[in-house]
Amino acid sequence: PNGKFVATGQLDPKGKENKAFFNVWDVTTKQAIATCHGAEVGICALAFSKDGSTVCAVSSDGEHTVTLWDWAKSTVIGSSRGGPDRILAVAFSPIDDTVVTCGVKYMAFWTLDPATKQLNKKKGIFGKKGEL
């Protein structure tokens, strides 16, 4: 988000307890500064929040789990199953903390319920202007 960090995800779970992980790297020093473990299969998409404090990681498991991480503390902020539709990309809204995921003829908007740590999903509706 500020040009100082980049995140990379592991596709094959050979990490801690056979869980896939992602790293956050300092671009200047070229050193990994955080590692977050937890995806069952692999990480297929990553995005930083606008302030850089949160990473959204999408798992390549059968449910395409969407997880928000406080990467500096390596802790999960919230998570939910994405569903059967394959997620190909993830991004944070530049306006608020909404997460957007998309795939083939699929788009969803996610908001965090801090009380339950669940991400609430609202599917995007394609009309004539958005018809694929």
Rosetta constraint file for C-alpha pairs under 8 A:
AtomPair CA 1 CA 5 HARMONIC 7.35 0.50
AtomPair CA 1 CA 48 HARMONIC 6.42 0.50
AtomPair CA 1 CA 49 HARMONIC 7.26 0.50
AtomPair CA 1 CA 50 HARMONIC 5.98 0.50
AtomPair CA 1 CA 51 HARMONIC 6.78 0.50
AtomPair CA 1 CA 52 HARMONIC 5.58 0.50
AtomPair CA 2 CA 52 HARMONIC 7.29 0.50
AtomPair CA 3 CA 27 HARMONIC 7.59 0.50
AtomPair CA 4 CA 26 HARMONIC 5.89 0.50
AtomPair CA 4 CA 27 HARMONIC 5.38 0.50
AtomPair CA 4 CA 28 HARMONIC 6.83 0.50
AtomPair CA 5 CA 24 HARMONIC 6.51 0.50
AtomPair CA 5 CA 25 HARMONIC 5.44 0.50
AtomPair CA 5 CA 26 HARMONIC 4.85 0.50
AtomPair CA 5 CA 27 HARMONIC 5.46 0.50
AtomPair CA 6 CA 24 HARMONIC 5.71 0.50
AtomPair CA 6 CA 25 HARMONIC 5.29 0.50
AtomPair CA 6 CA 26 HARMONIC 6.84 0.50
AtomPair CA 6 CA 27 HARMONIC 6.74 0.50
AtomPair CA 7 CA 22 HARMONIC 6.77 0.50
AtomPair CA 7 CA 23 HARMONIC 5.55 0.50
AtomPair CA 7 CA 24 HARMONIC 4.40 0.50
AtomPair CA 7 CA 25 HARMONIC 6.14 0.50
AtomPair CA 7 CA 46 HARMONIC 6.98 0.50
AtomPair CA 7 CA 47 HARMONIC 7.77 0.50
AtomPair CA 8 CA 22 HARMONIC 5.51 0.50
AtomPair CA 8 CA 23 HARMONIC 5.44 0.50
AtomPair CA 8 CA 24 HARMONIC 6.66 0.50
AtomPair CA 8 CA 46 HARMONIC 7.49 0.50
AtomPair CA 9 CA 20 HARMONIC 7.90 0.50
AtomPair CA 9 CA 21 HARMONIC 6.16 0.50
AtomPair CA 9 CA 22 HARMONIC 4.15 0.50
AtomPair CA 9 CA 23 HARMONIC 6.50 0.50
AtomPair CA 9 CA 42 HARMONIC 7.48 0.50
AtomPair CA 9 CA 43 HARMONIC 5.15 0.50
AtomPair CA 9 CA 44 HARMONIC 7.03 0.50
AtomPair CA 9 CA 45 HARMONIC 7.49 0.50
AtomPair CA 9 CA 46 HARMONIC 7.32 0.50
AtomPair CA 10 CA 20 HARMONIC 5.71 0.50
AtomPair CA 10 CA 21 HARMONIC 5.58 0.50
AtomPair CA 10 CA 22 HARMONIC 5.88 0.50
AtomPair CA 10 CA 42 HARMONIC 5.71 0.50
AtomPair CA 10 CA 43 HARMONIC 5.60 0.50
AtomPair CA 11 CA 20 HARMONIC 6.84 0.50
AtomPair CA 11 CA 41 HARMONIC 7.07 0.50
AtomPair CA 11 CA 42 HARMONIC 4.14 0.50
AtomPair CA 11 CA 43 HARMONIC 5.48 0.50
AtomPair CA 11 CA 44 HARMONIC 6.88 0.50
AtomPair CA 11 CA 60 HARMONIC 7.96 0.50
AtomPair CA 12 CA 20 HARMONIC 6.33 0.50
AtomPair CA 12 CA 41 HARMONIC 6.55 0.50
AtomPair CA 12 CA 42 HARMONIC 5.52 0.50
AtomPair CA 13 CA 18 HARMONIC 5.21 0.50
AtomPair CA 13 CA 19 HARMONIC 4.93 0.50
AtomPair CA 13 CA 20 HARMONIC 3.98 0.50
AtomPair CA 13 CA 21 HARMONIC 7.39 0.50
AtomPair CA 13 CA 39 HARMONIC 7.78 0.50
AtomPair CA 13 CA 40 HARMONIC 7.02 0.50
AtomPair CA 13 CA 41 HARMONIC 5.80 0.50
AtomPair CA 13 CA 42 HARMONIC 5.95 0.50
AtomPair CA 14 CA 18 HARMONIC 4.86 0.50
AtomPair CA 14 CA 19 HARMONIC 6.35 0.50
AtomPair CA 14 CA 20 HARMONIC 6.28 0.50
AtomPair CA 15 CA 19 HARMONIC 5.11 0.50
AtomPair CA 15 CA 20 HARMONIC 5.37 0.50
AtomPair CA 15 CA 21 HARMONIC 6.38 0.50
AtomPair CA 15 CA 37 HARMONIC 7.15 0.50
AtomPair CA 16 CA 20 HARMONIC 7.59 0.50
AtomPair CA 16 CA 37 HARMONIC 6.71 0.50
AtomPair CA 18 CA 40 HARMONIC 7.74 0.50
AtomPair CA 19 CA 37 HARMONIC 6.04 0.50
AtomPair CA 19 CA 38 HARMONIC 5.30 0.50
AtomPair CA 19 CA 39 HARMONIC 5.51 0.50
AtomPair CA 19 CA 40 HARMONIC 5.32 0.50
AtomPair CA 19 CA 41 HARMONIC 7.03 0.50
AtomPair CA 19 CA 42 HARMONIC 7.83 0.50
AtomPair CA 20 CA 37 HARMONIC 5.93 0.50
AtomPair CA 20 CA 38 HARMONIC 6.01 0.50
AtomPair CA 20 CA 39 HARMONIC 4.93 0.50
AtomPair CA 20 CA 40 HARMONIC 6.19 0.50
AtomPair CA 20 CA 41 HARMONIC 6.20 0.50
AtomPair CA 20 CA 42 HARMONIC 5.10 0.50
AtomPair CA 20 CA 43 HARMONIC 6.87 0.50
AtomPair CA 21 CA 35 HARMONIC 6.64 0.50
AtomPair CA 21 CA 36 HARMONIC 5.36 0.50
AtomPair CA 21 CA 37 HARMONIC 4.23 0.50
AtomPair CA 21 CA 38 HARMONIC 6.16 0.50
AtomPair CA 21 CA 39 HARMONIC 6.43 0.50
AtomPair CA 21 CA 42 HARMONIC 7.34 0.50
AtomPair CA 21 CA 43 HARMONIC 7.12 0.50
AtomPair CA 22 CA 35 HARMONIC 5.75 0.50
AtomPair CA 22 CA 36 HARMONIC 5.49 0.50
AtomPair CA 22 CA 37 HARMONIC 6.79 0.50
AtomPair CA 22 CA 43 HARMONIC 7.23 0.50
AtomPair CA 23 CA 32 HARMONIC 6.20 0.50
AtomPair CA 23 CA 33 HARMONIC 7.41 0.50
AtomPair CA 23 CA 34 HARMONIC 5.59 0.50
AtomPair CA 23 CA 35 HARMONIC 4.52 0.50
AtomPair CA 23 CA 36 HARMONIC 6.53 0.50
AtomPair CA 24 CA 32 HARMONIC 5.71 0.50
AtomPair CA 24 CA 33 HARMONIC 5.82 0.50
AtomPair CA 24 CA 34 HARMONIC 5.17 0.50
AtomPair CA 24 CA 35 HARMONIC 6.54 0.50
AtomPair CA 24 CA 71 HARMONIC 7.55 0.50
AtomPair CA 25 CA 30 HARMONIC 6.30 0.50
AtomPair CA 25 CA 31 HARMONIC 5.51 0.50
AtomPair CA 25 CA 32 HARMONIC 4.24 0.50
AtomPair CA 25 CA 33 HARMONIC 5.54 0.50
AtomPair CA 25 CA 34 HARMONIC 7.18 0.50
AtomPair CA 26 CA 30 HARMONIC 5.38 0.50
AtomPair CA 26 CA 31 HARMONIC 5.56 0.50
AtomPair CA 26 CA 32 HARMONIC 6.36 0.50
AtomPair CA 26 CA 33 HARMONIC 6.47 0.50
AtomPair CA 27 CA 31 HARMONIC 7.45 0.50
AtomPair CA 34 CA 71 HARMONIC 6.53 0.50
AtomPair CA 34 CA 72 HARMONIC 6.32 0.50
AtomPair CA 34 CA 74 HARMONIC 7.15 0.50
AtomPair CA 35 CA 71 HARMONIC 7.52 0.50
AtomPair CA 35 CA 74 HARMONIC 6.76 0.50
AtomPair CA 36 CA 69 HARMONIC 7.98 0.50
AtomPair CA 36 CA 71 HARMONIC 6.66 0.50
AtomPair CA 36 CA 74 HARMONIC 5.11 0.50
AtomPair CA 36 CA 75 HARMONIC 7.56 0.50
AtomPair CA 37 CA 74 HARMONIC 7.82 0.50
AtomPair CA 39 CA 43 HARMONIC 6.65 0.50
AtomPair CA 39 CA 59 HARMONIC 5.74 0.50
AtomPair CA 39 CA 61 HARMONIC 7.86 0.50
AtomPair CA 40 CA 59 HARMONIC 7.34 0.50
AtomPair CA 40 CA 61 HARMONIC 6.50 0.50
AtomPair CA 41 CA 59 HARMONIC 6.70 0.50
AtomPair CA 41 CA 60 HARMONIC 5.86 0.50
AtomPair CA 41 CA 61 HARMONIC 5.28 0.50
AtomPair CA 42 CA 59 HARMONIC 5.51 0.50
AtomPair CA 42 CA 60 HARMONIC 5.24 0.50
AtomPair CA 42 CA 61 HARMONIC 6.99 0.50
AtomPair CA 43 CA 57 HARMONIC 6.56 0.50
AtomPair CA 43 CA 58 HARMONIC 5.73 0.50
AtomPair CA 43 CA 59 HARMONIC 4.56 0.50
AtomPair CA 43 CA 60 HARMONIC 5.74 0.50
AtomPair CA 44 CA 57 HARMONIC 7.68 0.50
AtomPair CA 44 CA 58 HARMONIC 5.76 0.50
AtomPair CA 44 CA 59 HARMONIC 5.77 0.50
AtomPair CA 44 CA 60 HARMONIC 5.49 0.50
AtomPair CA 44 CA 87 HARMONIC 7.92 0.50
AtomPair CA 44 CA 88 HARMONIC 7.23 0.50
AtomPair CA 45 CA 57 HARMONIC 5.90 0.50
AtomPair CA 45 CA 58 HARMONIC 5.14 0.50
AtomPair CA 45 CA 59 HARMONIC 7.40 0.50
AtomPair CA 45 CA 87 HARMONIC 7.87 0.50
AtomPair CA 45 CA 88 HARMONIC 6.79 0.50
AtomPair CA 45 CA 89 HARMONIC 5.66 0.50
AtomPair CA 45 CA 90 HARMONIC 6.11 0.50
AtomPair CA 46 CA 55 HARMONIC 6.72 0.50
AtomPair CA 46 CA 56 HARMONIC 5.56 0.50
AtomPair CA 46 CA 57 HARMONIC 4.69 0.50
AtomPair CA 46 CA 58 HARMONIC 6.45 0.50
AtomPair CA 46 CA 89 HARMONIC 7.71 0.50
AtomPair CA 46 CA 90 HARMONIC 6.33 0.50
AtomPair CA 46 CA 91 HARMONIC 7.78 0.50
AtomPair CA 47 CA 55 HARMONIC 5.52 0.50
AtomPair CA 47 CA 56 HARMONIC 5.26 0.50
AtomPair CA 47 CA 57 HARMONIC 6.87 0.50
AtomPair CA 47 CA 90 HARMONIC 6.09 0.50
AtomPair CA 47 CA 91 HARMONIC 5.44 0.50
AtomPair CA 47 CA 92 HARMONIC 6.85 0.50
AtomPair CA 48 CA 52 HARMONIC 5.41 0.50
AtomPair CA 48 CA 53 HARMONIC 7.32 0.50
AtomPair CA 48 CA 54 HARMONIC 5.78 0.50
AtomPair CA 48 CA 55 HARMONIC 4.54 0.50
AtomPair CA 48 CA 56 HARMONIC 6.44 0.50
AtomPair CA 48 CA 91 HARMONIC 7.49 0.50
AtomPair CA 48 CA 92 HARMONIC 6.96 0.50
AtomPair CA 49 CA 53 HARMONIC 6.43 0.50
AtomPair CA 49 CA 54 HARMONIC 5.24 0.50
AtomPair CA 49 CA 55 HARMONIC 6.20 0.50
AtomPair CA 49 CA 56 HARMONIC 7.65 0.50
AtomPair CA 49 CA 91 HARMONIC 7.97 0.50
AtomPair CA 49 CA 92 HARMONIC 5.56 0.50
AtomPair CA 49 CA 93 HARMONIC 7.98 0.50
AtomPair CA 49 CA 97 HARMONIC 7.06 0.50
AtomPair CA 50 CA 92 HARMONIC 6.91 0.50
AtomPair CA 50 CA 93 HARMONIC 7.69 0.50
AtomPair CA 50 CA 94 HARMONIC 6.21 0.50
AtomPair CA 50 CA 97 HARMONIC 7.92 0.50
AtomPair CA 53 CA 70 HARMONIC 6.22 0.50
AtomPair CA 53 CA 71 HARMONIC 6.92 0.50
AtomPair CA 53 CA 72 HARMONIC 7.36 0.50
AtomPair CA 54 CA 68 HARMONIC 6.55 0.50
AtomPair CA 54 CA 69 HARMONIC 5.47 0.50
AtomPair CA 54 CA 70 HARMONIC 4.95 0.50
AtomPair CA 54 CA 71 HARMONIC 6.16 0.50
AtomPair CA 55 CA 68 HARMONIC 5.77 0.50
AtomPair CA 55 CA 69 HARMONIC 5.19 0.50
AtomPair CA 55 CA 70 HARMONIC 6.71 0.50
AtomPair CA 55 CA 71 HARMONIC 6.39 0.50
AtomPair CA 56 CA 66 HARMONIC 6.92 0.50
AtomPair CA 56 CA 67 HARMONIC 5.59 0.50
AtomPair CA 56 CA 68 HARMONIC 4.52 0.50
AtomPair CA 56 CA 69 HARMONIC 6.28 0.50
AtomPair CA 56 CA 90 HARMONIC 7.52 0.50
AtomPair CA 56 CA 91 HARMONIC 7.95 0.50
AtomPair CA 56 CA 99 HARMONIC 7.86 0.50
AtomPair CA 57 CA 66 HARMONIC 5.96 0.50
AtomPair CA 57 CA 67 HARMONIC 5.30 0.50
AtomPair CA 57 CA 68 HARMONIC 6.46 0.50
AtomPair CA 57 CA 69 HARMONIC 7.60 0.50
AtomPair CA 58 CA 64 HARMONIC 6.21 0.50
AtomPair CA 58 CA 65 HARMONIC 5.67 0.50
AtomPair CA 58 CA 66 HARMONIC 4.64 0.50
AtomPair CA 58 CA 67 HARMONIC 6.39 0.50
AtomPair CA 58 CA 87 HARMONIC 7.50 0.50
AtomPair CA 58 CA 90 HARMONIC 7.62 0.50
AtomPair CA 59 CA 64 HARMONIC 5.12 0.50
AtomPair CA 59 CA 65 HARMONIC 5.12 0.50
AtomPair CA 59 CA 66 HARMONIC 6.56 0.50
AtomPair CA 60 CA 64 HARMONIC 5.35 0.50
AtomPair CA 60 CA 65 HARMONIC 7.47 0.50
AtomPair CA 61 CA 65 HARMONIC 6.85 0.50
AtomPair CA 62 CA 83 HARMONIC 7.69 0.50
AtomPair CA 62 CA 84 HARMONIC 6.50 0.50
AtomPair CA 63 CA 81 HARMONIC 5.45 0.50
AtomPair CA 63 CA 82 HARMONIC 5.60 0.50
AtomPair CA 63 CA 83 HARMONIC 4.68 0.50
AtomPair CA 63 CA 84 HARMONIC 5.49 0.50
AtomPair CA 63 CA 85 HARMONIC 7.99 0.50
AtomPair CA 64 CA 81 HARMONIC 6.12 0.50
AtomPair CA 64 CA 82 HARMONIC 4.87 0.50
AtomPair CA 64 CA 83 HARMONIC 6.03 0.50
AtomPair CA 64 CA 84 HARMONIC 6.96 0.50
AtomPair CA 64 CA 85 HARMONIC 7.58 0.50
AtomPair CA 64 CA 86 HARMONIC 6.61 0.50
AtomPair CA 64 CA 87 HARMONIC 6.64 0.50
AtomPair CA 65 CA 79 HARMONIC 7.06 0.50
AtomPair CA 65 CA 80 HARMONIC 5.77 0.50
AtomPair CA 65 CA 81 HARMONIC 4.29 0.50
AtomPair CA 65 CA 82 HARMONIC 5.04 0.50
AtomPair CA 65 CA 83 HARMONIC 7.56 0.50
AtomPair CA 66 CA 79 HARMONIC 5.62 0.50
AtomPair CA 66 CA 80 HARMONIC 5.54 0.50
AtomPair CA 66 CA 81 HARMONIC 6.13 0.50
AtomPair CA 66 CA 82 HARMONIC 5.96 0.50
AtomPair CA 66 CA 119 HARMONIC 7.96 0.50
AtomPair CA 67 CA 76 HARMONIC 7.02 0.50
AtomPair CA 67 CA 77 HARMONIC 7.56 0.50
AtomPair CA 67 CA 78 HARMONIC 5.82 0.50
AtomPair CA 67 CA 79 HARMONIC 4.21 0.50
AtomPair CA 67 CA 80 HARMONIC 6.63 0.50
AtomPair CA 68 CA 76 HARMONIC 5.96 0.50
AtomPair CA 68 CA 77 HARMONIC 5.29 0.50
AtomPair CA 68 CA 78 HARMONIC 5.23 0.50
AtomPair CA 68 CA 79 HARMONIC 6.19 0.50
AtomPair CA 69 CA 74 HARMONIC 6.72 0.50
AtomPair CA 69 CA 75 HARMONIC 5.69 0.50
AtomPair CA 69 CA 76 HARMONIC 4.54 0.50
AtomPair CA 69 CA 77 HARMONIC 5.32 0.50
AtomPair CA 69 CA 78 HARMONIC 7.31 0.50
AtomPair CA 70 CA 74 HARMONIC 5.85 0.50
AtomPair CA 70 CA 75 HARMONIC 5.37 0.50
AtomPair CA 70 CA 76 HARMONIC 6.28 0.50
AtomPair CA 70 CA 77 HARMONIC 6.35 0.50
AtomPair CA 71 CA 75 HARMONIC 6.61 0.50
AtomPair CA 77 CA 117 HARMONIC 6.36 0.50
AtomPair CA 78 CA 112 HARMONIC 6.75 0.50
AtomPair CA 78 CA 114 HARMONIC 7.68 0.50
AtomPair CA 78 CA 117 HARMONIC 4.30 0.50
AtomPair CA 78 CA 118 HARMONIC 5.29 0.50
AtomPair CA 78 CA 119 HARMONIC 6.22 0.50
AtomPair CA 79 CA 117 HARMONIC 6.60 0.50
AtomPair CA 79 CA 118 HARMONIC 5.38 0.50
AtomPair CA 79 CA 119 HARMONIC 5.66 0.50
AtomPair CA 80 CA 118 HARMONIC 5.79 0.50
AtomPair CA 80 CA 119 HARMONIC 5.40 0.50
AtomPair CA 80 CA 120 HARMONIC 7.63 0.50
AtomPair CA 82 CA 87 HARMONIC 7.93 0.50
AtomPair CA 85 CA 103 HARMONIC 7.16 0.50
AtomPair CA 85 CA 104 HARMONIC 7.98 0.50
AtomPair CA 85 CA 106 HARMONIC 7.21 0.50
AtomPair CA 86 CA 103 HARMONIC 5.93 0.50
AtomPair CA 86 CA 104 HARMONIC 7.49 0.50
AtomPair CA 87 CA 101 HARMONIC 6.40 0.50
AtomPair CA 87 CA 102 HARMONIC 5.55 0.50
AtomPair CA 87 CA 103 HARMONIC 4.77 0.50
AtomPair CA 88 CA 101 HARMONIC 7.52 0.50
AtomPair CA 88 CA 102 HARMONIC 5.93 0.50
AtomPair CA 88 CA 103 HARMONIC 4.86 0.50
AtomPair CA 88 CA 104 HARMONIC 7.85 0.50
AtomPair CA 89 CA 101 HARMONIC 5.73 0.50
AtomPair CA 89 CA 102 HARMONIC 5.49 0.50
AtomPair CA 89 CA 103 HARMONIC 6.78 0.50
AtomPair CA 90 CA 99 HARMONIC 7.07 0.50
AtomPair CA 90 CA 100 HARMONIC 5.65 0.50
AtomPair CA 90 CA 101 HARMONIC 4.47 0.50
AtomPair CA 90 CA 102 HARMONIC 6.61 0.50
AtomPair CA 91 CA 99 HARMONIC 5.81 0.50
AtomPair CA 91 CA 100 HARMONIC 5.30 0.50
AtomPair CA 91 CA 101 HARMONIC 6.63 0.50
AtomPair CA 92 CA 96 HARMONIC 7.83 0.50
AtomPair CA 92 CA 97 HARMONIC 6.41 0.50
AtomPair CA 92 CA 98 HARMONIC 5.87 0.50
AtomPair CA 92 CA 99 HARMONIC 4.49 0.50
AtomPair CA 92 CA 100 HARMONIC 6.08 0.50
AtomPair CA 93 CA 97 HARMONIC 6.20 0.50
AtomPair CA 93 CA 98 HARMONIC 5.40 0.50
AtomPair CA 93 CA 99 HARMONIC 6.10 0.50
AtomPair CA 93 CA 100 HARMONIC 7.05 0.50
AtomPair CA 97 CA 111 HARMONIC 7.10 0.50
AtomPair CA 98 CA 109 HARMONIC 6.52 0.50
AtomPair CA 98 CA 110 HARMONIC 5.61 0.50
AtomPair CA 98 CA 111 HARMONIC 5.23 0.50
AtomPair CA 98 CA 112 HARMONIC 7.93 0.50
AtomPair CA 99 CA 109 HARMONIC 5.70 0.50
AtomPair CA 99 CA 110 HARMONIC 4.93 0.50
AtomPair CA 99 CA 111 HARMONIC 6.62 0.50
AtomPair CA 100 CA 107 HARMONIC 7.15 0.50
AtomPair CA 100 CA 108 HARMONIC 5.71 0.50
AtomPair CA 100 CA 109 HARMONIC 4.66 0.50
AtomPair CA 100 CA 110 HARMONIC 6.26 0.50
AtomPair CA 101 CA 107 HARMONIC 5.68 0.50
AtomPair CA 101 CA 108 HARMONIC 5.30 0.50
AtomPair CA 101 CA 109 HARMONIC 6.61 0.50
AtomPair CA 101 CA 110 HARMONIC 7.98 0.50
AtomPair CA 102 CA 106 HARMONIC 5.40 0.50
AtomPair CA 102 CA 107 HARMONIC 4.25 0.50
AtomPair CA 102 CA 108 HARMONIC 6.39 0.50
AtomPair CA 103 CA 107 HARMONIC 6.42 0.50
AtomPair CA 105 CA 132 HARMONIC 6.61 0.50
AtomPair CA 106 CA 123 HARMONIC 7.76 0.50
AtomPair CA 106 CA 124 HARMONIC 7.24 0.50
AtomPair CA 107 CA 123 HARMONIC 5.98 0.50
AtomPair CA 107 CA 124 HARMONIC 5.00 0.50
AtomPair CA 107 CA 125 HARMONIC 7.85 0.50
AtomPair CA 108 CA 121 HARMONIC 6.35 0.50
AtomPair CA 108 CA 122 HARMONIC 5.56 0.50
AtomPair CA 108 CA 123 HARMONIC 4.24 0.50
AtomPair CA 108 CA 124 HARMONIC 5.14 0.50
AtomPair CA 109 CA 121 HARMONIC 5.69 0.50
AtomPair CA 109 CA 122 HARMONIC 5.19 0.50
AtomPair CA 109 CA 123 HARMONIC 6.28 0.50
AtomPair CA 109 CA 124 HARMONIC 6.95 0.50
AtomPair CA 110 CA 119 HARMONIC 5.86 0.50
AtomPair CA 110 CA 120 HARMONIC 5.35 0.50
AtomPair CA 110 CA 121 HARMONIC 4.64 0.50
AtomPair CA 110 CA 122 HARMONIC 6.45 0.50
AtomPair CA 111 CA 119 HARMONIC 5.41 0.50
AtomPair CA 111 CA 120 HARMONIC 5.26 0.50
AtomPair CA 111 CA 121 HARMONIC 6.85 0.50
AtomPair CA 112 CA 117 HARMONIC 6.60 0.50
AtomPair CA 112 CA 118 HARMONIC 5.95 0.50
AtomPair CA 112 CA 119 HARMONIC 4.47 0.50
AtomPair CA 112 CA 120 HARMONIC 6.19 0.50
AtomPair CA 113 CA 117 HARMONIC 5.55 0.50
AtomPair CA 113 CA 118 HARMONIC 5.50 0.50
AtomPair CA 113 CA 119 HARMONIC 6.14 0.50
AtomPair CA 113 CA 120 HARMONIC 7.02 0.50
AtomPair CA 114 CA 118 HARMONIC 7.27 0.50
AtomPair CA 126 CA 130 HARMONIC 4.77 0.50
AtomPair CA 126 CA 131 HARMONIC 5.58 0.50
AtomPair CA 127 CA 131 HARMONIC 5.55 0.50
